[in-house]
């Protein structure tokens, strides 16, 4: 079974959105997207539930993508329910990723993994951009 077969179908557009737009988040002069080159293989390397640190990273990146999609919806349709729903979804991903990261950090391997560091950074990015509900 391929890893993409195990992900919920509703998350695939958010993953695709993150891959399409992540370069603009981190690079002044986009050339090659390092996020897709390094993080995407990491989050797709294990099935959901196998590694809490990777699960936390996956959830936190889905949250970042939800924040960005909500922002885009609010710019194009200021009174849209889509923007509000996107922020509620981002908050849910943030909460789930924090809980999963805490679980991952109960072991030395999980606490010192690249996935845990990436999840921490993505959660921090959501913390500065998502109003607390």
N, C-alpha and C positions, 0 to 999 in steps of 0.2 A: 504494500500500500504506500502510495506517495504521500509525503507530508501535507501537501496542499489538499489532499482528499480528506484529511482529518480536521482541517480548519473549518469553522462554520462559514457557510457561503456569505453571510452578511459581513464578515470581516475582510473578505478579499478586496472589495472596492476601497476600503480604508488602507489596506496594505499597498495597493496599487497607487493610491493617492500619495501616500507617504514617499514611495519610491520616486514618483514623478516630481515631487516638490521639495524633497529634503535638501537638495543641493542649494536651493535659494536660502535655506535657513542658516547655513554654515559657511558659505563661500562668497567672497566679494566678486571674484571673477570665475564664474563656473567653467570648468573644463571637463572633468570626469567626476561622476558622482561617487565619492568615497563611501557614502552611506550604503548605497546599493552593493558596492564591492565588498564591504566588510561586514556590515550588520545583517543584511538579508540572508547570507549563507548561515550565519550564526543562529538566527531565529528559526530558520527552516531546517536546521540540522537535527533537531529532536522533536518528537511528537509532543503535543500538549500533554502536560502531566508528568513527563519524564524528568524534567529538570526545573525546579522552582525559579532559579535565576533566569533561565531563558524564558520561562513563562512570564516572569515579571517584566523582562525587557519587551517581550511581544505585546503584553497588555499596555505598557507605558507608551510604546510607539503608536499603538492604536489610539491611545488617548491624545497624543500630540497630533495625529492626523485628524481626529475628530475636532479638536480645537481649531485647526486650520480650515477645515471644511466649514465649520460654523462661521468662522470669520468671513470666508468667501460668500456664504449664503447671506450673511447680514449686510455685506456691501452691495450685493445685487438685488436683494429683496429685504429692505430694512425691517419690515413688520412680519417677516416670515416665521412660521412655526418651526421651519427646518433649522434655523439658526439656534433657537432655544433648545430644540431636541438634541442638536449636536453638542451643546454645552452640557446638557444633562448626561449625555452619553460619555462625554469627556470626563466629567466628575466621577461617573461609575467606573470607568477604566482607571482613573487615578487611584480611587479607593482600593480597587481589586489589585492593582499593581503594587501598591504600598503593602498590602497584606501578604501578597505572594513574595515580595522582596524580603519582608521580615522573616518569613518561613525559610527562604533561601539562606539568609544570614545566620541561621542556627548552626550551620556547619562551616568549618574553615574553608572547605572547597567552594561552597556557595558564596560566602562572604568575600572571597578573594578573586572571584571570577570576573572576566571581562563583561559578561552579561549583567552581573549585579551592578558594576560601575555604570554601564550604559543605562540600565534601568533607573539608577539614582539620578543621573543627569536628565533623563527624559521626564522623570517625576518633578524635578526641580524646574524644568522648563514649563511644565503645566502649572506649577505652583505660582509662577509669576504671570501667567496668562489666563488662568481660569478663576473667575470669581467663585468664592466658596459659597456653596448653597447650604 
